[in-house]
Amino acid sequence: MKDSNDKLMDKIISLCKRRGFIFPGSEIYGGLQNSWDFGPLGVALKKNIKAEWWKRFVQNREDIVGLDAAILMNPKVWEASGHSETFSDPLVECKECHTRFRLDENGKSQAPSTKSQINSPPKADPPLAGNGQSGKCPNCGKENLTEAQDFNLMLKTSLGATEGKGSEVYFRPETAQGIFVNFKNILNTTRKRIPFGIAQIGKAFRNEITPGNFIFRTREFEQMEIEYFVREDEWESWFTHWLDQIKQWNVDLGLDDGDLEYVEVSEDERAHYSKRTVDIEYKFPFGQKELYGLAYRTDHDLKAHIDVSGEDLKYMNPDDSKDRFVPHVIEPSFGVERTVLAVMLSAYREENISSQNSNNQAPNNNGAEEENDVRVILKFPYWVAPVKVAVLPLMKKDGMGEKAKEVFDVLKLEFDCEYDESGSIGKRYRRQDEIGTPFCVTIDHDTLENDSVTVRDRDSLEQERVAIADLAGYISGKLNK
Ligand code: ATP
């Protein structure tokens, strides 16, 4: 059964903390405004997601190369991109309790998403104008709000020993601009021909007015972005290509198609330079919200950098020097933390163990099952699972512990493995189910006699007897199926 009740977020947050996926940031000091730290399993999960993304879009393709640009960039970058001027959200303050919040999150105005506001032409009839904003404060419920003000979301810091004007720089609010400013370097060093793309995974920072919903909206997060450079007359087919790629990625993450919506962003909600934007939205327990974005950014960014930097960022066809132009761009943009959250929500299951077959018990474990008969499972696709194999001696005594260690030492060279010998076997199975481990290898009395183990399948609960000599091959066969 897939849990779809309102408590799902609470259950996920609690599981994340309990099992070491995600902890509240700076917890021993009372936390820091919705910041989160990824623990041992969380970091392994993120690593798997980022590695697969990189393999799929960079390593396996001839037409995409990678980049890791600096987080702190020359402030002129943000002038050219429009972020200094217009990367803002509408901020209102309650005059009673002084809570500040983003207007569109109060349900009173549906402001366009932050990125799409960049360089958008001023609206003839701004929805936020007026003397004071009508609506209730989400904190105290009173109706006494200030007028909405544009609040720039870029986080500032200063470089060098002197603070103040001239030393101010921004933590990048998106990874994309690092790609545009390196366009020429990459062209010159890789000799790629259009169409080609540049991919980057890295941190981005936004001084969100109201961060929240666990890791959905934070001020520090990671993006996986591609700027794909094309000829203008080919943008439509490449847009379709990237939409298909995102759809396939979502399938491979195990996201239910019914939980996803591919929303065409209307012309007045798009940036003025964008001819098409699709928001990929996921039905989170707190509402349907953006998971990823796909935008056709025309030749806007490169042109803006040509204007502000004075550099020639045109592409020249190596076979035809007259074929020179500013390429157009398709941008698929993926948030790492939102991926983690959607994957966890999709994978979470509670199963009534009494309705399962008796295979949830290890052989010779004397029927030891836990009293609590609800089995919590993270049914991750195998490639996502932070731990692939758990090695569990039925008991520590009689040499089973030593034998299990031997098996673990071999398997760990090939797979993300965990060794666990504490507590009853039933409890250990439950723990592995809860962190989404596809296979549990149990070392029992028979192992000592005939060098075979049982392999328990997370989803079917079936157990197979496998010779230790065949174990690694057996597991990799299952994982790569
Ligand atoms: P939103 O409307 O939710 O603020 P956005 O439209 O501003 O999002 P983009 O600028 O398109 O988001 O950023 C690309 C991707 O980066 C998003 O689709 C999302 O996955 C991720 N992302 C953006 N802002 C945040 C954030 N504050 N916390 C976590 N991930 C984020």
Boltz pocket constraint, residues with backbone or C-beta under 6 A from the ligand:
constraints:
  - pocket:
      binder: B
      contacts: [[A, 113], [A, 114], [A, 115], [A, 116], [A, 174], [A, 206], [A, 208], [A, 215], [A, 216], [A, 217], [A, 218], [A, 219], [A, 220], [A, 221], [A, 222], [A, 223], [A, 290], [A, 291], [A, 292], [A, 293], [A, 333], [A, 334], [A, 335], [A, 336], [A, 337], [A, 338]]
      max_distance: 6.0
